[in-house]
Amino acid sequence: MICVQFVFRPGTYDEVFHRLDGEIDEYARSLPGFVRTETWTMPDQGLVNAIYYFTDQQALAHLARFPAHREAKGQVRRWYEAHHVVVTEVKATYGDGPLTG
């Protein structure tokens, strides 16, 4: 499984942001290989971590090539004070069940 974390400090959102964000999320969820999303906040640091899980790198590559994603990526400084992307390969997950989505 591939995990993509988009960690950011929010700035000011506008109509363009909301449109692109919705298009990207809808497209990601429609991809074969999409698993789930999670969002975590760190209010004390003003950070948000939006996490997307995919079964494989190919699914992630489709998202990276999506025109709305490319457009948003080119304007990232317009809406975020700072950001950091982390892509990892998940080797295993485990627990007692209730937290898994």
Buried (B, 14 or more C-beta within 10 A) or exposed (E): BBBBBBBBBBBEEEEEBEEBBEBBBEBBEEBEBBBEBEEEEEEEEEBBBBBBBBBEEEBBEBBEEBEBBEBBEEEBEEBBEEBEEEBEEEEEEEEEEEEEE
